[in-house]
């Protein structure tokens, strides 16, 4: 997985916090393991805690406000069971099929709407 670290990266959002889970947890702990790909972030305890932190504090998430040691040692966010995890991964092929089946298709990106242009990186 390619981290979004450049200000012009496709996933860059002004004012957002970009946390590389593997950099915080390391690749040997569950929170930073290789299965934390795009789908794995949906169940990742650290990712969830950071999202909650940003919402509760009205701004970018801060690692200093979460228990990284505890979260990095968890396989999934609190409240998620093994069946929940399997159900999440089971939906991925269904979503992929729906994306492929969706009509009409286009070969070009639409222009960015005026209301969204203020956040376009230079």
Residue pairs with C-beta under 8 A, 6 or more apart in sequence:
1 37
1 38
3 18
3 20
4 10
4 11
4 12
4 18
5 18
5 20
6 12
7 121
8 121
8 122
11 18
12 18
12 121
13 119
14 119
15 59
15 60
16 60
17 50
17 54
17 60
17 61
17 62
19 46
19 47
19 50
19 61
19 63
21 31
21 32
21 36
21 41
21 44
21 46
21 47
22 32
22 36
23 32
24 31
24 32
24 46
24 63
24 68
24 72
25 31
25 32
25 33
25 46
25 68
25 71
25 72
26 32
26 72
27 33
27 34
29 72
29 73
30 72
30 73
30 74
30 75
31 44
31 45
31 46
31 71
31 72
31 73
31 74
32 72
33 40
36 44
39 88
39 89
39 92
41 47
42 88
43 76
43 77
43 80
43 84
43 85
43 88
44 76
44 77
45 71
45 72
45 74
45 75
45 76
45 77
45 78
46 66
46 68
46 71
46 72
47 77
48 77
48 78
49 66
49 67
49 71
49 77
50 61
50 63
50 66
51 61
53 61
53 62
53 65
53 66
54 60
54 61
57 65
76 84
76 85
112 120
